Amino acid sequence: MLKIQNEIKLNSHDMYTHFSNIASKYQSVRTLDTKPILYIKDKLKEKAKISMADIGCGDGRYSLEFLRCFDNSFYIHCIDNNENMLKSLEYHLVEQNITNFCVRQSDANRLPLENDSIDCIVTFNAIHHFDVPKFLSESLRALKDEGYFFIYTRLRNQNSRSIWGEHFPLFTENEDRLYELDELEQHIKNADMSIHSTRVFGYSRTSSLDRLVHQSQNSHYSTFALYDKETFDESLEIFQQNIKKNFDDLEKIKWYDENILIEIRK
Ligand SMILES: C[S@@+](CC[C@H](N)C(=O)[O-])C[C@H]1O[C@@H](n2cnc3c(N)ncnc32)[C@H](O)[C@@H]1O
């Protein structure tokens, strides 16, 4: 009998260890969404010189995409509380002779940024790991008056319709850290900010069953780190049966993912 993993919920130290362990292979197990990057780039096109902060930047997949979008007048502060993630980021960026960035190891609830200093704050796939009220208040402090602020995440309901939510036992039940839009809206309102726009991005995904199994075994979503070993193994077995039952071509399993980009104004 599969059990929801309430009794073994990971504390922040365990989650830190999870991200430390996965840092060196993070890019190989995650899928990069370029649509929100192009959308944000377009929003910033009138700005001559941009200072950006990427909070919970991980190994810098998204920071790197922004660096590729702009010229050398662009500067990005890459902030994460995980040392290994930042080492990995620095390695990738230095390897490509990129210099217009800095890495800062810090918690999202105490941003190492001057007051009114940043043109654009972004956070990708990380808000559910933060203390949201503190993170919002720190972002408000660091943003310039006309600053831009974007949160990219998957909502709980979007997560439940993913390939994992639909077919991997207990994935939706165990992942109770994600938010619904109204919950984020309330946090944003409480922080004296307002939502300027929301945009849902959809992605037609295709993958082989082997890759999906590999991703889950490597906890590409930290949700998998919330399972104990026995429950994970049993769930993975059932997941594979579910996929075989529902898809004809195990080399080309197709599904549709959705994420949301929230644009906030001061
Ligand atoms: C799911 S990863 C996303 C990484 C990156 N934004 C991406 O999409 O590739 C979440 C990141 O948030 C970081 N993180 C978790 N809690 C944090 C906190 N309280 N303050 C700063 N970073 C945190 C983790 O170390 C990890 O790198």
The ligand as an ORCA input file, in Angstrom:
! r2SCAN-3c Opt
* xyz 0 1
  C      14.184     23.882     -8.646
  S      15.708     24.734     -8.488
  C      15.572     25.934     -9.792
  C      16.901     26.464    -10.251
  C      16.852     27.426    -11.445
  N      16.072     28.602    -11.177
  C      16.326     26.687    -12.649
  O      15.126     26.802    -12.960
  O      17.103     25.977    -13.260
  C      15.459     25.687     -7.023
  C      16.681     26.453     -6.591
  O      16.334     27.271     -5.465
  C      17.403     27.238     -4.537
  N      16.851     27.564     -3.217
  C      16.051     26.797     -2.448
  N      15.712     27.459     -1.330
  C      16.315     28.669     -1.399
  C      16.335     29.796     -0.528
  N      15.650     29.805      0.603
  N      17.063     30.866     -0.916
  C      17.761     30.883     -2.077
  N      17.764     29.831     -2.924
  C      17.055     28.746     -2.597
  C      17.954     25.827     -4.642
  O      19.275     25.738     -4.165
  C      17.847     25.563     -6.138
  O      19.019     25.932     -6.809
*
